[in-house]
Amino acid sequence: MTSVDDRDRRVAIVTGGARRIGAAIVKSLHARDLDICLHYRGSEQAAQTLAEELEAVRPGSVCLVQAELADEAAPGAIIQAALDTFGRIDVLINNASAFYPTPIGEATAANWDELMASNLRAPFFLSQKAAPHLSRRGGAIVNLVDIHALVPMQRHAVYCQAKAGLVMQTRSLAKELAPSIRVNGVAPGAILWPENEDSPEAAAAILDRIPLGHQGRPEDIAAAVTFFALDAPYVTGQILAVDGGRMLNM
């Protein structure tokens, strides 16, 4: 538990915050003087390394919580970890996501359950658990959606459905939780290639359709998330595509 003198500092929960875009979001919010409850599933070493880096900047500013988001108890455990450590919650970032193809004829019920659990179910129940605490702070929820929630991606029907559901969840909660909590979403485009993507041709084909002509960076997404979380007091229910204009050519 932090000292009484430190409890005025705002607190953000970031799911899937150990690596890739999640780590960039954690760093961006921490740089804005927020304390961080960093959730991870399997990336324990990366989570510990990132926590040590941020603790060196500001001791007592990071707590780690491991949870499988498909577990029904996970939302409560994550919320409680933030409260036990910092005593408050101001921002919830639903970033964690499972992503892989589910071609028609090959998709299984297990694929459906896993993709829906991380991309749709967990954000809802985390938001529900966090809402009473966020409400007391005039807090914010930011969901990481996807441009393929709006324009489907071949061979990824289940993932696209889950992210499309998260778009409607964002808008529904923005209406239901107003005026005390703002809820918005960020839809990344080509930021980081999937870790199992080893096709230079496929990457080049995507880049050819991006009007700005280059791949985005995790920091581009982190900046948009930070804007919604901290700098947009009169914005709720919005989905911002951060895609270099790619949706213009989809």
C-alpha positions as CSV (number, residue, x, y, z in Angstrom):
1,M,0.0,0.0,0.0
2,T,1.3,3.4,-0.9
3,S,1.8,6.1,1.7
4,V,-1.0,8.6,2.5
5,D,1.0,11.3,0.9
6,D,1.0,9.4,-2.5
7,R,-2.7,8.6,-2.6
8,D,-3.6,11.7,-4.6
9,R,-1.9,10.3,-7.6
10,R,-4.2,8.9,-10.3
11,V,-4.2,5.2,-11.0
12,A,-4.6,3.3,-14.3
13,I,-5.2,-0.4,-14.9
14,V,-3.8,-1.6,-18.2
15,T,-4.6,-5.2,-19.2
16,G,-2.0,-7.0,-21.4
17,G,0.5,-4.2,-20.4
18,A,3.8,-6.1,-20.4
19,R,4.6,-6.0,-24.1
20,R,4.0,-4.4,-27.5
21,I,1.3,-1.8,-27.6
22,G,0.3,-2.4,-24.0
23,A,3.8,-1.6,-22.8
24,A,3.8,1.7,-24.8
25,I,0.5,2.6,-23.1
26,V,1.9,1.8,-19.7
27,K,4.9,4.0,-20.3
28,S,2.8,6.9,-21.7
29,L,0.5,6.9,-18.7
30,H,3.3,6.5,-16.2
31,A,5.1,9.5,-17.8
32,R,1.9,11.5,-17.1
33,D,2.4,10.8,-13.4
34,L,-0.2,8.0,-13.1
35,D,0.5,4.9,-11.0
36,I,0.0,1.7,-12.9
37,C,-1.7,-1.7,-12.1
38,L,-0.1,-3.8,-14.9
39,H,-2.0,-7.0,-15.8
40,Y,-0.3,-9.8,-17.7
41,R,-1.1,-13.4,-18.6
42,G,2.1,-15.2,-19.6
43,S,4.7,-12.5,-20.0
44,E,6.0,-12.5,-16.5
45,Q,9.6,-11.6,-17.3
46,A,8.6,-8.8,-19.6
47,A,6.2,-7.5,-16.9
48,Q,8.8,-7.6,-14.2
49,T,11.4,-5.9,-16.4
50,L,9.0,-3.1,-17.3
51,A,8.0,-2.6,-13.7
52,E,11.6,-2.4,-12.6
53,E,12.2,0.3,-15.3
54,L,9.3,2.4,-14.1
55,E,10.0,1.8,-10.4
56,A,13.5,3.2,-11.0
57,V,11.9,6.4,-12.1
58,R,9.2,6.6,-9.4
59,P,9.3,4.0,-6.6
60,G,6.0,2.5,-5.5
61,S,4.3,3.4,-8.8
62,V,3.7,-0.1,-10.3
63,C,1.9,-3.2,-9.2
64,L,1.7,-6.4,-11.2
65,V,-1.2,-8.8,-11.4
66,Q,-1.2,-12.1,-13.3
67,A,-4.6,-13.4,-14.5
68,E,-6.1,-15.4,-17.3
69,L,-8.9,-13.2,-18.6
70,A,-11.0,-16.2,-19.6
71,D,-11.2,-17.0,-15.8
72,E,-14.5,-15.7,-14.4
73,A,-12.6,-14.5,-11.3
74,A,-10.0,-12.5,-13.2
75,P,-11.8,-9.1,-13.4
76,G,-12.4,-9.1,-9.6
77,A,-8.8,-10.1,-9.0
78,I,-7.4,-7.3,-11.2
79,I,-9.6,-4.6,-9.7
80,Q,-8.8,-5.8,-6.2
81,A,-5.0,-5.7,-6.9
82,A,-5.3,-2.0,-7.9
83,L,-7.3,-1.2,-4.8
84,D,-5.1,-3.1,-2.4
85,T,-2.0,-1.4,-3.7
86,F,-3.1,2.1,-4.5
87,G,-6.6,2.5,-2.9
88,R,-8.2,4.0,-6.0
89,I,-8.9,3.5,-9.7
90,D,-9.1,6.4,-12.2
91,V,-8.5,4.9,-15.6
92,L,-9.2,1.4,-17.1
93,I,-7.5,0.4,-20.3
94,N,-8.8,-2.8,-21.9
95,N,-5.9,-3.6,-24.1
96,A,-5.4,-7.4,-23.7
97,S,-6.4,-9.4,-26.8
98,A,-6.1,-12.8,-28.4
99,F,-5.7,-12.7,-32.2
100,Y,-5.4,-15.5,-34.7
101,P,-7.2,-16.8,-37.8
102,T,-10.4,-18.9,-37.6
103,P,-11.1,-19.9,-41.2
104,I,-14.7,-21.0,-41.9
105,G,-14.7,-24.8,-41.8
106,E,-11.8,-24.9,-39.2
107,A,-13.1,-22.7,-36.4
108,T,-13.9,-24.4,-33.2
109,A,-16.0,-23.6,-30.1
110,A,-12.8,-23.3,-28.2
111,N,-11.5,-20.7,-30.6
112,W,-14.8,-18.8,-30.2
113,D,-14.6,-18.9,-26.4
114,E,-11.0,-17.8,-26.3
115,L,-11.4,-14.9,-28.7
116,M,-14.7,-13.7,-27.2
117,A,-13.3,-14.0,-23.6
118,S,-10.3,-11.7,-24.1
119,N,-11.7,-9.3,-26.7
120,L,-15.3,-8.8,-25.5
121,R,-16.3,-10.6,-22.2
122,A,-13.3,-9.5,-20.1
123,P,-13.6,-5.8,-21.0
124,F,-17.2,-5.8,-20.1
125,F,-16.8,-7.4,-16.7
126,L,-13.7,-5.4,-15.9
127,S,-15.6,-2.2,-16.7
128,Q,-18.5,-3.4,-14.5
129,K,-16.3,-4.1,-11.6
130,A,-14.3,-0.9,-12.0
131,A,-17.3,1.4,-12.5
132,P,-18.2,2.2,-8.9
133,H,-14.5,3.2,-8.3
134,L,-14.2,5.1,-11.6
135,S,-17.4,7.0,-10.9
136,R,-16.1,8.4,-7.7
137,R,-13.1,9.9,-9.6
138,G,-14.8,11.1,-12.8
139,G,-12.8,8.4,-14.5
140,A,-12.4,7.0,-18.0
141,I,-12.4,3.6,-19.8
142,V,-10.5,3.2,-23.1
143,N,-11.0,0.0,-25.1
144,L,-8.5,-1.1,-27.7
145,V,-10.7,-2.1,-30.7
146,D,-9.5,-2.7,-34.2
147,I,-10.1,-1.2,-37.7
148,H,-11.3,-4.8,-38.5
149,A,-14.2,-4.3,-36.1
150,L,-15.5,-2.0,-38.8
151,V,-14.2,-3.7,-42.0
152,P,-13.8,-7.5,-41.8
153,M,-10.5,-9.3,-42.2
154,Q,-10.4,-12.4,-44.3
155,R,-10.1,-15.7,-42.3
156,H,-10.7,-13.8,-39.0
157,A,-14.5,-13.9,-38.6
158,V,-14.5,-14.7,-34.9
159,Y,-12.0,-12.1,-34.0
160,C,-13.7,-9.4,-36.1
161,Q,-17.1,-10.3,-34.5
162,A,-15.5,-9.9,-31.0
163,K,-14.0,-6.5,-31.8
164,A,-17.3,-5.4,-33.4
165,G,-19.0,-6.3,-30.2
166,L,-16.4,-4.2,-28.3
167,V,-17.3,-1.2,-30.4
168,M,-20.9,-1.5,-29.4
169,Q,-19.9,-2.2,-25.8
170,T,-17.9,1.0,-25.9
171,R,-20.9,3.0,-27.1
172,S,-23.4,1.3,-24.8
173,L,-21.3,1.8,-21.7
174,A,-20.6,5.5,-22.7
175,K,-24.3,6.1,-22.6
176,E,-25.0,4.0,-19.5
177,L,-22.1,5.2,-17.4
178,A,-22.4,8.9,-18.2
179,P,-22.0,11.5,-16.8
180,S,-19.5,10.2,-14.3
181,I,-17.4,7.9,-16.5
182,R,-16.3,8.5,-20.1
183,V,-15.8,5.5,-22.4
184,N,-14.0,5.6,-25.7
185,G,-12.2,3.3,-28.1
186,V,-9.0,3.3,-30.2
187,A,-8.9,1.3,-33.3
188,P,-5.3,0.5,-34.4
189,G,-4.3,-0.1,-38.0
190,A,-0.9,-1.5,-39.1
191,I,1.2,-0.9,-36.0
192,L,3.0,-4.2,-35.2
193,W,2.8,-7.3,-37.4
194,P,1.4,-10.4,-35.7
195,E,4.3,-12.3,-34.1
196,N,3.6,-15.3,-36.4
197,E,3.5,-13.2,-39.6
198,D,6.6,-13.9,-41.7
199,S,5.4,-12.8,-45.1
200,P,7.2,-9.7,-46.5
201,E,4.7,-9.8,-49.4
202,A,1.7,-9.6,-47.2
203,A,3.3,-6.7,-45.2
204,A,4.1,-4.9,-48.4
205,A,0.6,-5.3,-49.7
206,I,-0.8,-3.7,-46.5
207,L,1.7,-0.8,-46.6
208,D,0.8,-0.1,-50.2
209,R,-2.8,0.7,-49.1
210,I,-1.9,3.1,-46.3
211,P,-2.2,6.7,-47.5
212,L,0.5,8.0,-45.1
213,G,2.8,5.4,-46.6
214,H,4.3,3.8,-43.5
215,Q,3.7,1.5,-40.6
216,G,2.5,3.1,-37.3
217,R,4.3,2.8,-34.0
218,P,3.0,1.6,-30.6
219,E,3.6,5.1,-29.4
220,D,1.0,6.4,-31.9
221,I,-1.6,4.2,-30.2
222,A,-0.4,5.1,-26.7
223,A,-0.8,8.8,-27.5
224,A,-4.4,8.3,-28.6
225,V,-5.2,6.2,-25.5
226,T,-3.6,8.8,-23.3
227,F,-5.7,11.6,-25.0
228,F,-8.9,9.8,-24.3
229,A,-7.9,8.8,-20.8
230,L,-6.7,12.2,-19.6
231,D,-7.2,15.0,-22.1
232,A,-10.7,14.7,-23.5
233,P,-13.2,15.7,-20.8
234,Y,-16.0,16.4,-23.2
235,V,-15.6,13.2,-25.4
236,T,-17.3,9.9,-24.8
237,G,-18.7,7.1,-27.0
238,Q,-16.2,7.7,-29.8
239,I,-14.0,5.3,-31.8
240,L,-10.8,6.8,-33.1
241,A,-9.0,4.9,-36.0
242,V,-5.2,5.3,-35.7
243,D,-4.3,3.7,-39.0
244,G,-2.5,6.1,-41.3
245,G,-5.7,6.4,-43.4
246,R,-5.8,2.7,-44.2
247,M,-9.6,2.5,-43.8
248,L,-9.8,4.8,-46.8
249,N,-8.5,1.9,-49.0
250,M,-10.2,-1.2,-47.4
